[in-house]
Amino acid sequence: MQPSSHNFKQNAKVALADKDLQIALAQVQEGFINKRARVVDKLAEFEQLREQGKQIRNHTLEHLDYYLERYEQAVTKLGGHVHWARDSEEACKIILDICQQAEAKSVIKGKSMVSEEIGLNDVLEQSGMDVIESDLGEYILQLAEEPPSHIIAPAIHKTKDQISDLFVKHHAQYGYSERQTTVPDLVNEARAVLRQRFLEADVGITGGNFLIAETGSNIIVTNEGNGDLSCTLPKVHIVTSGIEKVIPTLDDATAMLRLLGRSATGQEITSYTTFSSGPKRPGDLDGPEQYHVVLVDNVRSKMLADEFREMLRCIRCGACMNHCPVYGSVGGHVYGWVYPGPMGVVLSSMNLGLEETKDLANACTLNGRCAQVCPVKIPLPDLLRNLRRQQKRNLTAWQFVTG
């Protein structure tokens, strides 16, 4: 995805006038906000759990080098391989090399925001590989040739009719000529089309919600099961993850999972919570022959050392954007990069620079809802004010130099 954050104002005007988009965005209230409120109200200790999650993440970041090394040792002991990537280019090269060594022709992908961040699909496709997104939302957007507009529900900006049109156009080649008009029928058609692609794939690529230093395990949470198929059926499994996703122990993982499901989708726990720990062992009925983890830095080390360190606590639940009035009015594409909403403003500014993203922080109303719902208590309004102050300092320095 080519960054276009400098076009925020123009993009926002277009989004506000898009009737289909406004209909689709209305789903956020019931689909995310209300569901979250209901499950949070049922858990009396939720606020204490938020504080525990904050402390777990802070402790890990304070000792990040130790826990990353411990994680690498655990993965290696299990027969897996850990690769370190300083930036997007290096990460893509590592993954491409693994795929080429496996003589891969077909790659099946579970949901991975890091792969979006590094632009992985384009690199693999340019090398002649057939890359298929298996998450339903990501698959829909792959057909539409669009980037995700939400980190949890990537196709939330699409209406059911728009998805029906896409399936009619692209699934005719598989013998599907009847237009499906209900959600279950659309899901079943996509499942039928994708099933053979899982069986044919040489390499499976997934993200990683958490990496456990104690056991060398990677955790993914899904509601479709596509992640499980992506990491067990192909002979090679590649995990893509930011370096900040590591946590110390299985007990810590339990606490973080209780926060993630409730904050992201309004569920006590997602339908599938999968722990992958290395390649297939003797006697295992399924699993990959090779297991690789690509740990991506991409400015995270820089953030660890500056005033935006708290952003690295983020567990990618999407709660901040779900409760953001700006995101709820214009959707995710107007932000112009992989990560939208309040968390996206900070991450985009760190990755793309203040000049490219100058309108993003100033679009925020600073109403504070994002901080109120963040499961790990990231003070997003404070970070957004910091961005504004940095922009002001940069502008003043430029005026002094040119004036």
C-alpha positions in Angstrom: 0.0 0.0 0.0 1.5 3.3 -1.1 1.2 5.9 1.8 -1.2 8.8 1.1 -1.6 10.3 4.5 -0.9 13.8 3.2 -4.3 13.6 1.4 -6.3 13.2 4.6 -8.5 16.3 4.2 -9.4 15.5 0.6 -10.0 11.8 1.4 -12.2 12.7 4.4 -14.4 14.9 2.2 -14.9 12.1 -0.2 -15.6 9.6 2.6 -18.3 11.8 4.2 -20.1 12.0 0.9 -19.9 8.2 0.2 -23.4 6.8 1.0 -22.3 3.2 0.9 -19.4 3.8 3.2 -21.7 5.6 5.7 -24.1 2.7 5.7 -21.2 0.3 6.3 -19.7 2.4 9.1 -23.0 2.3 11.0 -22.2 -1.4 11.8 -19.4 -0.3 14.1 -21.8 0.8 16.9 -23.5 -2.6 17.3 -20.8 -4.8 15.9 -18.0 -3.5 18.2 -19.0 -0.8 20.7 -22.2 -2.4 22.1 -20.7 -5.9 22.2 -17.7 -4.7 24.0 -19.8 -2.9 26.6 -21.9 -6.0 27.3 -18.9 -8.4 27.9 -17.0 -5.8 29.9 -20.0 -5.2 32.2 -20.1 -8.9 32.9 -16.5 -9.0 34.2 -16.2 -7.2 37.5 -12.4 -7.2 37.5 -12.0 -5.8 34.0 -10.3 -2.6 35.2 -7.9 -4.6 37.4 -7.2 -6.7 34.3 -6.4 -3.6 32.3 -3.9 -2.6 34.9 -2.4 -6.1 34.9 -2.1 -6.0 31.1 -0.4 -2.6 31.3 2.1 -3.9 33.8 2.8 -7.0 31.8 3.5 -5.0 28.7 5.6 -2.4 30.5 7.7 -5.1 32.2 8.3 -6.8 28.8 9.3 -3.5 27.1 11.7 -2.7 29.9 13.4 -6.1 29.4 12.6 -6.6 25.7 16.1 -7.7 24.7 16.1 -10.4 27.3 12.7 -11.8 26.4 13.4 -11.7 22.7 16.6 -13.7 23.2 14.7 -16.2 25.5 12.0 -16.5 22.9 14.6 -17.2 20.1 16.2 -19.9 22.3 12.9 -21.6 22.9 11.9 -21.6 19.2 15.3 -23.0 18.2 15.1 -25.7 20.8 11.7 -26.7 19.2 13.3 -27.0 15.8 12.2 -23.6 14.5 14.1 -20.7 13.0 14.0 -17.0 14.1 15.0 -14.3 11.7 15.6 -10.6 12.6 14.6 -7.8 10.2 15.6 -4.2 10.7 13.0 -2.8 8.2 10.3 -3.7 5.7 12.8 -4.4 2.9 14.9 -6.8 4.9 11.7 -8.6 6.2 10.4 -9.1 2.7 13.8 -10.4 1.5 13.9 -12.9 4.3 10.4 -14.2 3.6 11.0 -14.3 -0.1 14.2 -16.3 0.4 12.4 -18.8 2.6 9.6 -19.2 0.0 12.1 -19.6 -2.9 14.1 -22.2 -1.0 10.9 -24.1 -0.5 10.3 -23.8 -4.3 6.9 -22.3 -3.4 4.4 -21.6 -6.2 1.4 -21.0 -4.0 1.3 -19.0 -0.6 -1.8 -19.0 1.6 -2.0 -16.2 4.2 -3.8 -15.8 7.5 -4.5 -12.3 8.7 -1.3 -10.4 9.4 -1.1 -6.6 9.8 2.7 -6.8 9.8 2.6 -8.3 6.3 0.5 -5.3 5.3 3.0 -3.0 7.0 6.0 -4.4 5.1 4.1 -4.7 1.7 4.8 -8.4 1.5 2.1 -9.5 -1.0 3.5 -7.3 -3.8 7.0 -8.6 -3.3 5.9 -12.3 -3.4 3.6 -11.7 -6.4 6.3 -9.9 -8.3 8.4 -13.0 -7.9 5.8 -15.1 -9.6 4.0 -16.6 -6.6 0.3 -17.0 -6.3 -0.7 -15.3 -3.0 -4.1 -15.9 -1.5 -5.6 -14.2 1.6 -7.6 -16.6 3.6 -9.2 -14.3 6.1 -12.7 -13.5 4.7 -12.3 -9.8 5.0 -8.8 -9.8 3.5 -9.9 -12.1 0.8 -12.7 -9.7 -0.1 -10.3 -6.8 -0.3 -7.9 -8.8 -2.4 -10.6 -9.3 -5.0 -11.4 -5.6 -4.8 -7.7 -4.7 -5.0 -8.1 -2.5 -1.9 -6.1 -2.2 1.4 -7.8 -3.0 4.8 -9.7 -0.2 6.4 -9.7 -1.7 9.9 -7.2 -3.9 11.7 -9.8 -6.4 13.0 -12.5 -6.2 10.3 -10.5 -5.2 7.2 -13.6 -5.1 4.9 -15.9 -3.3 7.3 -16.3 -0.5 4.8 -18.0 -2.9 2.3 -21.7 -3.4 2.2 -23.2 -6.9 1.6 -24.3 -5.8 -1.9 -20.8 -4.7 -2.8 -19.4 -8.1 -1.6 -22.1 -9.9 -3.7 -21.0 -8.0 -6.8 -17.3 -9.0 -6.2 -18.2 -12.7 -5.8 -20.3 -12.7 -8.9 -17.4 -11.1 -10.9 -14.6 -13.3 -9.6 -16.2 -16.6 -8.8 -17.7 -17.3 -12.2 -14.4 -19.0 -13.1 -15.1 -21.6 -10.4 -18.6 -22.3 -11.7 -20.6 -20.0 -9.4 -23.1 -18.2 -11.5 -25.9 -17.5 -9.0 -25.7 -14.3 -7.0 -25.7 -14.8 -3.3 -27.6 -12.3 -1.1 -27.3 -13.6 2.5 -24.2 -13.5 4.7 -24.2 -17.3 5.3 -24.4 -18.0 1.6 -21.6 -15.6 0.8 -19.4 -17.1 3.6 -20.1 -20.7 2.3 -19.2 -19.7 -1.3 -15.9 -18.1 -0.2 -15.2 -21.2 2.0 -15.7 -23.5 -1.0 -13.5 -21.5 -3.2 -10.7 -21.2 -0.7 -10.7 -24.8 0.5 -8.7 -26.1 -2.5 -6.2 -23.2 -2.1 -5.4 -24.4 1.4 -4.7 -27.9 0.1 -2.5 -26.6 -2.7 -0.4 -24.1 -0.8 3.3 -24.7 -0.4 3.8 -22.0 2.3 1.5 -20.6 4.9 2.0 -17.2 6.4 0.3 -15.9 9.6 0.7 -13.1 12.0 1.3 -13.4 15.7 -1.0 -11.8 18.3 1.5 -12.8 21.1 4.9 -14.6 21.2 5.6 -16.5 24.5 9.2 -16.3 25.6 8.8 -19.2 28.1 7.6 -21.7 25.5 8.6 -20.4 22.1 4.9 -20.4 21.1 3.1 -18.1 18.7 -0.6 -17.3 19.4 -3.1 -16.3 16.8 -6.8 -15.6 17.6 -9.4 -15.9 14.8 -13.1 -16.5 14.4 -12.9 -18.4 11.1 -10.3 -21.1 11.5 -8.4 -20.0 8.4 -5.4 -19.3 10.6 -5.3 -22.9 11.7 -5.4 -24.2 8.1 -2.8 -21.7 7.0 -0.3 -22.9 9.6 -0.9 -26.6 9.6 -1.5 -27.7 6.0 1.4 -26.2 4.1 4.9 -27.7 4.5 6.3 -24.4 5.6 4.8 -22.0 8.2 6.1 -18.4 8.4 5.1 -16.2 11.3 5.4 -12.4 10.8 5.5 -10.3 14.0 6.7 -7.0 15.4 9.4 -7.4 18.0 7.1 -5.9 20.7 4.6 -8.8 20.6 6.7 -11.0 22.9 5.4 -11.6 26.4 7.1 -13.6 29.2 4.9 -16.5 30.2 1.8 -18.6 29.6 0.2 -17.0 32.6 0.8 -13.6 31.0 -0.8 -14.9 27.8 -3.9 -15.9 29.7 -4.3 -12.3 31.0 -3.7 -10.7 27.6 -6.2 -13.0 25.9 -8.9 -12.1 28.4 -8.3 -8.5 27.4 -8.0 -9.0 23.7 -11.2 -10.8 22.9 -13.4 -8.5 24.9 -11.7 -5.3 23.5 -11.5 -6.4 19.9 -14.8 -8.2 19.1 -16.8 -8.2 22.3 -16.2 -11.8 22.9 -15.0 -13.5 26.1 -12.6 -15.4 23.9 -12.5 -15.8 20.1 -13.7 -19.0 18.4 -10.1 -20.2 17.7 -7.1 -19.5 20.0 -4.2 -21.3 18.4 -0.7 -21.9 19.9 1.9 -22.9 17.4 5.2 -24.2 18.8 7.7 -25.2 16.1 7.5 -27.7 13.2 5.7 -31.0 13.2 7.2 -33.6 15.6 7.4 -37.4 15.0 4.0 -38.8 15.5 2.1 -35.6 14.8 -0.8 -36.0 12.4 -0.4 -32.6 10.9 1.8 -29.5 11.0 4.5 -27.9 8.9 7.9 -29.4 8.2 9.6 -26.0 8.6 8.7 -23.3 11.1 10.1 -19.8 10.7 9.5 -16.6 12.7 10.4 -13.2 11.2 10.7 -10.5 13.9 10.3 -7.1 12.4 11.8 -3.9 14.0 10.7 -1.1 11.5 11.2 1.9 13.9 10.0 -0.1 17.0 13.5 0.2 18.6 13.5 3.9 18.0 10.1 4.2 19.7 11.3 2.2 22.6 13.8 4.9 23.3 11.6 8.0 22.9 8.4 9.5 24.3 6.2 7.3 22.2 7.4 4.1 24.0 3.9 3.5 25.5 2.5 3.0 22.0 4.4 -0.3 21.9 2.0 -1.7 24.6 -0.6 -1.9 21.8 -2.1 -5.4 21.3 -3.9 -4.4 18.1 -7.5 -4.8 19.3 -8.9 -1.9 17.4 -11.0 -0.6 20.4 -9.5 2.9 20.0 -10.7 3.3 16.4 -14.1 1.7 17.1 -14.8 4.4 19.7 -13.2 7.3 17.7 -15.8 9.7 16.3 -13.4 10.6 13.5 -12.9 7.0 12.4 -16.6 6.4 12.8 -17.3 9.2 10.4 -14.8 8.6 7.6 -13.5 5.1 8.0 -9.9 3.8 7.7 -8.8 4.5 4.2 -8.7 8.2 4.7 -5.7 7.8 7.1 -3.6 6.7 4.1 -1.6 3.9 5.5 -1.9 0.4 7.1 -3.0 1.5 10.6 -6.0 3.8 11.0 -7.7 5.5 14.0 -5.9 6.9 17.0 -3.3 4.1 17.2 -2.7 4.5 13.5 -2.1 8.2 13.8 0.9 7.5 16.1 2.2 4.5 14.2 1.9 6.2 10.8 3.7 9.3 12.1 6.5 7.2 13.5 6.9 5.2 10.2 6.2 7.8 7.6 7.3 11.0 9.3 5.5 14.1 10.5 5.5 15.9 7.1 3.6 13.0 5.4 1.2 12.7 8.3 0.8 16.3 9.4 -3.0 16.4 9.2 -3.6 13.2 11.1 -2.9 14.3 14.7 -4.7 17.5 14.1 -7.9 15.7 12.9 -8.3 14.2 16.4 -10.9 15.8 18.7 -9.0 14.7 21.8 -12.2 13.5 23.4 -10.3 10.8 25.3 -12.5 7.8 24.5 -9.6 6.0 23.0 -7.7 6.1 26.2 -10.8 5.1 28.2 -11.3 1.8 26.3 -7.6 0.9 25.6 -7.1 -2.5 27.2 -3.5 -1.7 28.2 -4.1 2.0 29.1 -2.1 3.7 26.4 -2.5 7.5 26.9 -3.3 8.1 23.2 -4.5 11.7 23.7 -1.2 12.6 25.3 0.8 10.9 22.5 -1.3 12.8 19.9 -0.6 16.1 21.7 3.1 15.2 21.6 2.8 14.8 17.8 1.2 18.3 17.6 4.0 19.8 19.7 6.6 18.2 17.5 4.9 19.5 14.4 4.8 23.0 16.0 8.5 22.9 16.9 9.4 21.7 13.3 7.3 24.5 11.8 8.9 27.1 14.0 12.4 25.9 13.2 11.6 25.9 9.5 10.2 29.5 9.7 13.4 30.6 11.5 15.7 29.1 8.9 13.7 30.4 5.9 12.6 33.7 7.4 
